[in-house]
Amino acid sequence: MKKEKAINEIPSMYSSAKWSDKILFNWVFPIIKLGQKRPLKFEDMGGLNDEDLIESKVEKVETIFKE
């Protein structure tokens, strides 16, 4: 049986894109092409960066409200 990776273990397509691809939104086109061939899955989108996860935001908010 194939072991599935956790969504945060899959690299983010945005974070692995070159700066020029980020500016021109070229990092999105492989997702669009794949979506034209078949329905997209969560794994197709890639994971989130650590700074985009809710856990990092909760820590910041808690420190602000403690002050």
Buried (B, 14 or more C-beta within 10 A) or exposed (E): EEEEEEEBEBEBBBBEBEEEBEEEEEBBEEBEEBEEEEEEEEEBBBBBEEEEEEEEEEEEEEEEEEE
